[in-house]
């Protein structure tokens, strides 16, 4: 069973649970309450349509008190989960202490511990859209960072999602530029002189999945 079909089946299970709890009267009311139509939800359940980020957000915002996110995403193992941390700015930096109460969820094809960030802003358009959700793995070996790739970067300057450009001198990393895909947005520079290993506050997360209005990529 592919990921699209698995998520569709989970959505149908949540719908039935909410009907059994009396939170909604029927399939039509459920679909309307999360901004959709009964026929669309039915097609999602059969794997004919993708459960997109709008449906996921509306479902959690409307009925989050009645089920755990893992009921929806269904982890295979207890250690397979994704921690939703906070927004990652595709614009001015978001303060790194602006972290929401941590929520956990899972995706059927993601194994191990990962992190999720919601894109905020338009500086990474057209590559990333505002409110996209990025599922990431933390980059523990910073020597593997690659110039030109997109990372979520958490530092004392804030939390950003950008392409990175490393500055090196005599083999040591002396600075970092955060670049936007939107040419109208200026780069952000983070300067340091004693090597990247001297800055434990600086963390990098590599996106491996993107949840958009169209579904999961």
C-alpha positions as CSV (number, residue, x, y, z in Angstrom):
1,X,0.0,0.0,0.0
2,X,1.5,3.3,-1.0
3,X,1.7,6.4,1.2
4,X,-1.2,8.2,-0.4
5,X,-3.5,5.2,0.2
6,X,-2.3,4.7,3.7
7,X,-3.0,8.3,4.7
8,X,-6.4,8.1,3.0
9,X,-7.3,5.0,5.0
10,X,-6.3,6.8,8.2
11,X,-8.5,9.8,7.4
12,X,-11.5,7.5,7.0
13,X,-10.7,5.9,10.3
14,X,-10.6,9.3,12.0
15,X,-13.9,10.2,10.3
16,X,-15.6,7.1,11.7
17,X,-14.2,7.7,15.2
18,X,-15.6,11.3,15.2
19,X,-19.0,10.0,14.0
20,X,-19.0,7.3,16.8
21,X,-18.1,10.0,19.3
22,X,-21.0,12.2,18.2
23,X,-18.7,15.0,17.1
24,X,-20.2,15.0,13.6
25,X,-23.5,13.5,12.5
26,X,-22.4,12.0,9.2
27,X,-19.8,11.9,6.4
28,X,-21.1,15.1,4.8
29,X,-20.9,17.1,8.0
30,X,-17.4,15.8,8.6
31,X,-16.2,16.8,5.2
32,X,-17.7,20.2,5.4
33,X,-16.2,20.8,8.8
34,X,-12.7,20.4,7.4
35,X,-13.3,22.4,4.3
36,X,-13.9,19.6,1.8
37,X,-16.7,17.5,0.3
38,X,-17.8,14.0,1.1
39,X,-17.0,12.7,-2.4
40,X,-13.5,14.2,-2.1
41,X,-12.9,12.5,1.3
42,X,-14.2,9.2,-0.1
43,X,-11.7,9.5,-3.0
44,X,-8.9,10.2,-0.6
45,X,-9.9,7.1,1.3
46,X,-9.5,5.0,-1.9
47,X,-6.2,6.5,-2.7
48,X,-7.6,8.4,-5.7
49,X,-6.7,11.8,-4.2
50,X,-3.9,12.9,-1.9
51,X,-4.6,14.0,1.6
52,X,-3.1,17.5,1.4
53,X,-1.7,20.0,4.0
54,X,-5.0,21.9,4.1
55,X,-7.0,18.8,5.1
56,X,-4.3,17.8,7.7
57,X,-4.2,21.3,9.3
58,X,-8.0,21.7,9.4
59,X,-8.5,18.2,10.9
60,X,-5.9,18.8,13.7
61,X,-7.2,22.4,14.4
62,X,-10.8,21.3,14.5
63,X,-10.6,17.9,16.2
64,X,-7.1,17.8,17.7
65,X,-8.5,17.3,21.2
66,X,-10.2,14.0,20.1
67,X,-7.2,12.1,18.7
68,X,-3.5,12.0,18.8
69,X,-1.7,13.0,15.6
70,X,-0.1,9.5,15.5
71,X,-3.6,8.0,15.2
72,X,-3.8,9.8,11.8
73,X,-0.2,9.2,10.6
74,X,0.3,5.8,12.1
75,X,3.9,5.1,13.2
76,X,5.2,1.6,12.6
77,X,7.4,1.8,15.7
78,X,7.3,4.0,18.8
79,X,10.7,5.4,17.9
80,X,9.5,6.4,14.4
81,X,8.2,9.9,14.9
82,X,8.5,13.5,13.7
83,X,8.6,16.4,16.1
84,X,6.9,19.5,15.0
85,X,9.0,22.4,16.3
86,X,8.0,25.8,15.0
87,X,7.9,28.0,11.9
88,X,11.0,28.4,9.8
89,X,11.2,31.8,8.2
90,X,11.4,32.3,4.5
91,X,11.9,36.0,5.2
92,X,13.1,37.8,8.4
93,X,14.5,35.5,11.0
94,X,12.0,34.0,13.5
95,X,13.5,34.1,17.1
96,X,14.9,30.7,18.0
97,X,13.1,30.8,21.3
98,X,9.8,31.0,19.5
99,X,9.2,27.3,19.8
100,X,5.6,26.0,20.1
101,X,4.6,23.2,22.4
102,X,6.2,20.2,20.7
103,X,3.7,17.9,18.9
104,X,4.6,14.5,17.5
105,X,3.3,12.8,14.4
106,X,4.5,10.1,12.0
107,X,4.5,9.3,8.3
108,X,4.4,5.7,7.2
109,X,7.6,5.8,5.1
110,X,9.7,7.9,7.6
111,X,11.8,5.8,10.0
112,X,13.5,7.1,13.1
113,X,13.5,10.6,14.7
114,X,12.9,13.6,12.4
115,X,11.8,17.2,12.8
116,X,9.1,19.3,11.0
117,X,9.0,23.0,10.4
118,X,6.3,25.2,8.8
119,X,7.5,27.6,6.1
120,X,6.7,31.2,6.9
121,X,7.0,33.9,4.3
122,X,7.7,34.1,0.5
123,X,11.5,34.4,0.1
124,X,11.9,30.8,-1.1
125,X,9.2,31.1,-3.8
126,X,8.9,29.4,-6.3
127,X,10.7,26.5,-4.6
128,X,8.8,26.6,-1.3
129,X,5.4,28.2,-0.6
130,X,4.2,29.9,2.6
131,X,2.7,27.3,5.0
132,X,4.5,24.3,3.4
133,X,5.6,21.8,6.0
134,X,9.1,20.5,5.7
135,X,10.0,17.1,7.3
136,X,13.7,17.2,8.1
137,X,16.6,15.1,9.4
138,X,19.1,16.9,11.6
139,X,22.6,17.2,10.0
140,X,24.9,15.9,12.7
141,X,28.1,15.8,10.6
142,X,28.4,19.4,9.5
143,X,31.3,18.5,7.2
144,X,28.6,17.1,4.9
145,X,26.8,20.4,4.5
146,X,26.6,21.2,0.8
147,X,26.6,24.7,-0.7
148,X,23.5,25.6,-2.7
149,X,21.2,23.1,-0.9
150,X,18.2,24.1,1.2
151,X,18.4,23.7,5.0
152,X,16.5,24.9,8.0
153,X,19.1,26.7,10.0
154,X,18.6,27.4,13.7
155,X,21.0,29.9,15.3
156,X,21.2,32.8,17.7
157,X,20.1,34.9,14.7
158,X,16.8,32.9,14.6
159,X,15.3,30.1,12.5
160,X,15.4,30.3,8.7
161,X,14.8,28.1,5.7
162,X,17.3,29.0,3.1
163,X,20.0,27.9,0.7
164,X,23.4,28.0,2.3
165,X,26.7,29.2,1.1
166,X,29.7,28.5,3.4
167,X,32.6,30.8,3.7
168,X,36.0,29.1,4.4
169,X,39.5,30.2,5.2
170,X,42.4,27.8,5.4
171,X,40.0,24.8,5.6
172,X,37.9,26.3,8.4
173,X,34.4,27.6,8.1
174,X,34.4,31.3,9.0
175,X,31.0,32.3,7.9
176,X,27.6,31.4,6.5
177,X,25.3,33.1,4.0
178,X,21.6,32.3,3.9
179,X,20.3,32.8,0.4
180,X,16.7,33.2,-0.8
181,X,15.3,31.9,-4.1
182,X,13.3,35.1,-4.3
183,X,15.8,37.6,-5.9
184,X,14.2,40.5,-4.1
185,X,15.2,39.3,-0.7
186,X,18.7,40.1,0.6
187,X,21.0,37.4,1.9
188,X,21.5,36.9,5.7
189,X,25.1,36.6,6.9
190,X,26.2,34.7,10.0
191,X,29.8,35.4,10.9
192,X,32.1,33.4,13.1
193,X,35.9,33.0,13.2
194,X,36.7,29.8,15.2
195,X,35.1,27.1,13.1
196,X,31.7,25.7,12.9
197,X,32.3,23.2,15.8
198,X,32.6,26.1,18.2
199,X,29.0,27.1,17.8
200,X,26.7,24.4,19.4
201,X,23.7,26.8,19.0
202,X,23.9,26.5,15.2
203,X,21.9,23.5,14.0
204,X,21.1,22.4,10.5
205,X,18.1,20.4,9.3
206,X,17.9,18.9,5.8
207,X,14.4,18.6,4.3
208,X,13.5,15.2,3.0
209,X,9.7,15.6,2.6
210,X,7.5,18.5,1.8
211,X,3.8,18.6,2.6
212,X,2.0,21.1,0.4
213,X,-1.6,22.0,-0.6
214,X,-1.3,19.3,-3.2
215,X,0.0,16.5,-0.9
216,X,3.3,15.0,0.2
217,X,6.4,15.3,-2.0
